[in-house]
Amino acid sequence: MIYKSFYGYLMAVVLRYVNERDDAEELVNDSFIKVFKAIVQFNLPKNTEEHQRAFKAWIAKIASRTAIDFLRTKRSLLSIDEITEHQEPLTEVTVIAALNVKDILKLLDALPETQKLIFNLFEIEGFSHDEISKILKIPESSSRVYLARAKSKLRTLYSKTLINSYATN
């Protein structure tokens, strides 16, 4: 029952990290194996109304970490190197703040894998740059720069999407 109830939810979480459907299905199944093995470690909140939300957050964390581990073992993160913020200064984001979440998720697939991963971890999952640097074993400054690059690329992609949508209307 748990598998059927939360399969689609975990698939959505994993697909934010992995583009290949076959890989995503395998990662969702791996995530469920981890969930079932560790279910005794899940602590139910006292408030019964919070049970499902807490459980979803817990399994989403397991699924996202499973996807990150997969990407790490796949070694598609070879482009991660130490980058200083002086090499690529952070820019103020204005367009991204006004984007709809659905639009961002559609555009994420066009990002390079490392930028997509760091954007997901920071903006969607809510990890800090310090936490991301520890998870990915990269310098904190690299996390910041990759996030800035991701936002810049998203801005560009979003602008192109707007131009194309006006051109077709």
SULHURA-V842762 format. One record per residue. N is the residue number from 1. RES is the residue in three letters. SS is DSSP state (H for helix, E for strand, C for the rest). NEAR is the number of other C-alpha atoms within 8 Angstrom. D_CENTER is the distance of its C-alpha to the mean C-alpha in Angstrom with 1 decimal. Layout:
# SULHURA-V842762
[[N:RES:SS:NEAR:D_CENTER] [N:RES:SS:NEAR:D_CENTER]]
This chain:
# SULHURA-V842762
[[1:MET:C:4:26.2] [2:ILE:H:5:22.9] [3:TYR:H:7:21.6] [4:LYS:H:7:22.7] [5:SER:H:7:21.6] [6:PHE:H:9:18.0] [7:TYR:H:9:17.4] [8:GLY:H:8:16.1] [9:TYR:H:7:13.8] [10:LEU:H:12:12.2] [11:MET:H:11:12.3] [12:ALA:H:8:10.3] [13:VAL:H:11:7.5] [14:VAL:H:14:8.0] [15:LEU:H:11:8.6] [16:ARG:C:12:5.2] [17:TYR:C:13:5.3] [18:VAL:C:11:9.1] [19:ASN:C:9:11.6] [20:GLU:C:7:14.7] [21:ARG:H:8:15.7] [22:ASP:H:6:17.9] [23:ASP:H:9:15.4] [24:ALA:H:13:13.1] [25:GLU:H:9:16.4] [26:GLU:H:8:17.3] [27:LEU:H:13:14.1] [28:VAL:H:13:14.5] [29:ASN:H:8:18.1] [30:ASP:H:9:17.5] [31:SER:H:12:15.3] [32:PHE:H:9:18.3] [33:ILE:H:8:20.7] [34:LYS:H:9:19.1] [35:VAL:H:10:19.1] [36:PHE:H:7:22.7] [37:LYS:H:7:23.7] [38:ALA:H:8:22.4] [39:ILE:H:7:23.3] [40:VAL:H:6:26.2] [41:GLN:H:5:24.0] [42:PHE:C:8:22.4] [43:ASN:C:5:24.4] [44:LEU:C:7:25.2] [45:PRO:C:8:25.6] [46:LYS:C:5:29.2] [47:ASN:C:6:28.6] [48:THR:H:6:28.5] [49:GLU:H:5:26.7] [50:GLU:H:9:23.6] [51:HIS:H:10:23.5] [52:GLN:H:7:21.2] [53:ARG:H:7:18.7] [54:ALA:H:10:18.8] [55:PHE:H:10:18.6] [56:LYS:H:9:15.6] [57:ALA:H:8:13.7] [58:TRP:H:9:15.1] [59:ILE:H:11:14.2] [60:ALA:H:10:10.6] [61:LYS:H:8:10.5] [62:ILE:H:11:12.5] [63:ALA:H:14:10.5] [64:SER:H:11:7.1] [65:ARG:H:8:9.7] [66:THR:H:11:11.6] [67:ALA:H:12:9.1] [68:ILE:H:10:8.8] [69:ASP:H:8:12.6] [70:PHE:H:9:13.1] [71:LEU:H:11:11.7] [72:ARG:H:10:13.8] [73:THR:H:6:16.8] [74:LYS:H:7:16.6] [75:ARG:C:7:17.0] [76:SER:C:8:15.2] [77:LEU:C:10:14.3] [78:LEU:C:6:18.0] [79:SER:C:6:17.5] [80:ILE:C:8:16.3] [81:ASP:C:7:19.5] [82:GLU:C:8:20.8] [83:ILE:C:10:20.8] [84:THR:C:9:22.7] [85:GLU:C:11:22.1] [86:HIS:C:5:25.6] [87:GLN:C:6:24.8] [88:GLU:C:8:22.3] [89:PRO:C:7:22.8] [90:LEU:C:8:20.3] [91:THR:C:5:21.1] [92:GLU:C:4:21.2] [93:VAL:C:7:18.9] [94:THR:C:6:20.9] [95:VAL:C:7:19.8] [96:ILE:H:9:16.1] [97:ALA:H:6:17.3] [98:ALA:H:6:19.2] [99:LEU:C:8:16.7] [100:ASN:C:6:16.1] [101:VAL:H:6:12.7] [102:LYS:H:6:13.6] [103:ASP:H:8:14.6] [104:ILE:H:10:11.4] [105:LEU:H:9:9.6] [106:LYS:H:7:12.6] [107:LEU:H:11:12.6] [108:LEU:H:10:9.2] [109:ASP:C:10:10.8] [110:ALA:C:5:13.5] [111:LEU:C:11:11.7] [112:PRO:C:7:12.5] [113:GLU:H:9:10.2] [114:THR:H:10:10.1] [115:GLN:H:12:9.6] [116:LYS:H:14:6.6] [117:LEU:H:10:5.1] [118:ILE:H:12:6.7] [119:PHE:H:13:6.2] [120:ASN:H:11:2.6] [121:LEU:H:11:4.7] [122:PHE:H:13:7.7] [123:GLU:H:8:7.9] [124:ILE:H:7:6.1] [125:GLU:C:7:6.4] [126:GLY:C:7:9.4] [127:PHE:C:9:9.9] [128:SER:C:7:12.8] [129:HIS:H:10:13.4] [130:ASP:H:7:15.8] [131:GLU:H:8:13.5] [132:ILE:H:16:11.1] [133:SER:H:13:14.3] [134:LYS:H:8:15.5] [135:ILE:H:6:12.6] [136:LEU:H:7:12.7] [137:LYS:C:7:16.4] [138:ILE:C:12:16.5] [139:PRO:C:9:18.4] [140:GLU:H:10:17.1] [141:SER:H:10:18.5] [142:SER:H:15:16.5] [143:SER:H:13:13.2] [144:ARG:H:11:14.9] [145:VAL:H:14:16.2] [146:TYR:H:12:13.1] [147:LEU:H:12:11.6] [148:ALA:H:10:15.0] [149:ARG:H:9:15.1] [150:ALA:H:12:11.9] [151:LYS:H:11:13.5] [152:SER:H:8:16.8] [153:LYS:H:9:15.9] [154:LEU:H:13:14.3] [155:ARG:H:10:17.6] [156:THR:H:8:19.6] [157:LEU:H:9:18.0] [158:TYR:H:9:18.4] [159:SER:H:8:22.0] [160:LYS:H:8:22.7] [161:THR:H:8:21.5] [162:LEU:H:8:23.8] [163:ILE:H:8:26.7] [164:ASN:H:8:26.4] [165:SER:H:8:26.4] [166:TYR:H:7:29.4] [167:ALA:H:6:31.1] [168:THR:H:5:30.9] [169:ASN:C:4:32.3]]
